[in-house]
Amino acid sequence: MRLYNTLTRRLEELDVRDGTVRMYVCGPTVYDLIHIGNARPIIVFDALRRYLESRGYRVIYVQNVTDVDDKIIRRAQEQGRSAAEVAAHYTEEYFRDLAALGVARPTHSPRATAYVPQMVAFVEKLLRAGHAYVVDGDVYFSVQSFPEYGKLSGRARDEQEAGARVEVDERKRDPLDFALWKRSKPGEPSWPSPWGDGRPGWHTECVVMSRDLLGETVDIHAGGSDLIFPHHENELAQAEALTGRPFVRIWLHNGLLTVRGERMGKSVGNFAYARDVVAKYGGEAVRYFYLSRDWRKPLDYSDEAVAEARRAVDRVYDFLWAAEALPGEVGVDVSAELQALEDRFHGALEEDFTTPGALGVLQEIVGIGHERRQAGDLGGAKAAAALVRRLGGSLGLFQAPRPATGDLADELIRVLVELRGELRKGRQFALADRVRERLAALGVELRDGPEGTTWAIRPRAPGSASSA
């Protein structure tokens, strides 16, 4: 498998010799619910993890929870609660959103506050090695001590300074120097350290948790492209300054979500909470929406685009559930046609995780399944459905079981669908429409297509589709 490495700016082979992929994905700062833009890296890298596991790799997937931060402190002050209470509340809500999005739980979800002693020890090592200095209880990393600073982002010195202006401090030796330890202000969360009470810097938190759970060098470190500088640049600098060895083999960064060309963000106000989008369209539609686009490119969000993804997901399920309701068993299908499509599916994903190409292959398999069903090849249709299930599952798609409406209900609906078909053949369109309307009132949606009429039960909100 080859992936685009932000560090080297080229495709590189994922070289894992012991069969284990060590993967770190930057997680949330828990001061609010996640918005739909935050969901993009969560879904993309969850899909990558699932695919790697489907190919036989063992994946140790670490995603941190930043539970101490300026934003959390501000939110706590606004709500009249402690920072710990705010962080605990939004951590719980975050995992609820993960479940609604169909995202697997990370192997480890370390909280920053649980690693403060290790972070203090790490900063002490940087100080002893001459890579850091203390000013009035704050500890800063000296970028001048690491000549390769900037190699991940590829930014020129003036661009780096522009990115660092949020931390302007006249006490720093260099404008680019960043905080490893922050002296606490009255009323803020704090922990003891040799430099006084305070809390760790954000960039240090991820390095320490990654090293503790995955070792000095990880195979994949992933996150949104907005994290390349300064966050990931600063992580790399600390880790490699201390060890002299690569911190990460392959850096992955997904493109940001935009709204009419402008980056989606809470500070801009042009966002939608992920759970609201899921409630409207279903978690699987959101996943399909993201995976149907190039993960490295910016993506413009709209309700229309997610609604189209919902329709695409429904069309696949309509085929799956219709094929799975056919009589007979699924045999071993060794046709060259389906085998070639399976090879193309894997080829797309193993070349920079090209999920749009892989989804296109799944749609082709659905088309073949329809053709086989029309031709009376019921076993072939069922084999195509089984392949869609297996390949889709490697990306976290198309695993919902065919709804059980009961044998009698199935037969009654099938009789009415056949009756409507006879009415249409006899040009009794008013009666045929009346059958459709009465079924729709009961939550049974009829769909006329080249393969005939299929039906779907829509008793709940979008995302809970069922059909046969």
Residue, then its C-alpha position, 0 to 999 in steps of 0.5 A: m500500500r502506498l500513501y502520500n507522505t506530507l513530510t516527503r511530498r510523495l507516495e511511499e510504501l507502508d512498510v510494516r514488517d511485523g504485521t502491526v501498524r502503529m497509528y496515531v490520529c489527533g483527537p478532539t479538544v473537548y470544550d464543545l460538540i464536534h461539528i461536521g468538519n471535525a468528522r472528516p478525519i475521524i471517518v477517513f482514518d477510521a476507514l483506513r484503519r478498517y481497511l488495513e485490518s481487513r487486509g490482515y494487519r493488526v492496527i494499534y489505533v491511538q486517538n487522544v483526548t485533549d482535556v486541558d486547554d485554554k478553550i476548555i478553561r474559557r468554556a468552564q468560566e462561561q458555564g460556571r463549572s470546573a474545567a474538569e466537568v466541562a471536559a468530562h461532559y464533552t468527552e462523553e458526548y464525543f464518544r456518543d457522536l463516534a457511535a452515531l457516525g459508525v466509527a470504531r472505538p480507538t484501541h487507546s483514547p488517552r486523556a492528556t490529564a492522565y499523562v502530566p507526570q510523564m509530560v513533566a519528565f519529558v520536558e525535563k529531558l529536553l531542558r537537560a539536552g539544551h533544547a528548552y529554557v525556562v522563563d518565569g515558570d514557563v518552559y519553551f522549546s528552542v527551535q534554533s536547537f533543531p536545525e530541521y525545524g520547518k521540514l514537515s510544513g515546508r514553510a519559509r521563516d516568514e511564513q512560520e512566524a506568521g503562523a506563530r503570532v498567536e503566541v507572541d511573547e517578548r520573553k521568548r528567544d525566538p518568535l517561533d519558540f513554543a510552550l512546553w509548559k505553561r505557568s498557571k493563572p489563579g483559578e486555572p487547572s494546574w499540576p506541580s512541576p520543577w518550574g512551578d504549578g502549571r499545565p503542559g503545552w498542547h504540542t507536548e501532550c501528543v508527543v508524550m502520549s504517542r511515545d508511551l503507547l506506540g513507541e519512539t517511532v510510529d508508522i502513521h500520524a494523521g490529522g487535518s491539514d490545519l494541524i501541519f503547522p504549527h501542531h505537527e511541526n512542533e510535535l516532530a521537533q520535540a520528538e526528533a530533537l530528543t531521540g535523533r530518530p524519525f518520529v513518524r514514518i508517514w504523515l497523513h493530512n486530510g483536506l479541510l471542509t469548506v462552505r461555499g469555499e470558506r473553511m468551516g469553523k466555529s469561530v466563523g459560525n458557518f458550521a453544523y454539529a455532526r449529530d444534527v447532520v447524522a439525525k437528518y441523513g444518517g451516519e452512513a450517508v455522512r461516511y459515504f459523502y466523505l469517502s466518495r471524495d479525495w481525502r487529501k483535497p478540500l471539500d465543500y459541504s452542502d445539504e444537497a451533497v449529503a442528501e445525494a450520498r443518502r440516496a446512493v446508500d439507499r440504492v445499494y441497500d435496495f439491491l442488497w436487501a432485494a438480492e438477499a431475499l431471493p431464494g437459494e443459497v450464495g454459492v462460490d462465485v469465481s467469475a472473472e468479472l467479479q474477481a476483476l472488480e474486486d482486484r480493482f477495488h483493492g488496487a484503488l485503495e492501495e494506491d493512496f487510499t483512493t476511496p472514490g474509485a473503490l466506491g465506484v467499483l462497488q456501484e459497478i458490482v451493484g449494477i452487475g447484480h441487477e443484471r444477473r437478477q433480471a437474467g434470472d441468475l439468482g445465485g449470481a445476484k446473491a454472489a454480487a450482493a455478498l461481495v458488496r457486503r464484504l468489500g463495503g465492510s472493509l470501509g465501514l459501509f453496507q453492513a446493516p442487516r435486512p430488516a425483518t418485517g415478518d414473513l406474512a408482511d413481506e408476502l402481503i407487500r409483495v402481493l400488492v406490488e405485483l397487483r400494482g404492476e398488473l394494474r399499470k399493465g392494464r393502464q389502470f393508472a389511477l388505481a395503481d397510484r392509489v396502491r402506491e399512496r396507501l403503501a406510502a402512508l404505511g411507510v412503504e416506499l415503492r421505487d420503479g426502475p429498470e430492474g422492476t419495482t422494489w420497495a423500502i420501509r421508511p418508518r423512521a428518520p433518514g438513515s434507518a432505511s429498510s427494504a427487500 
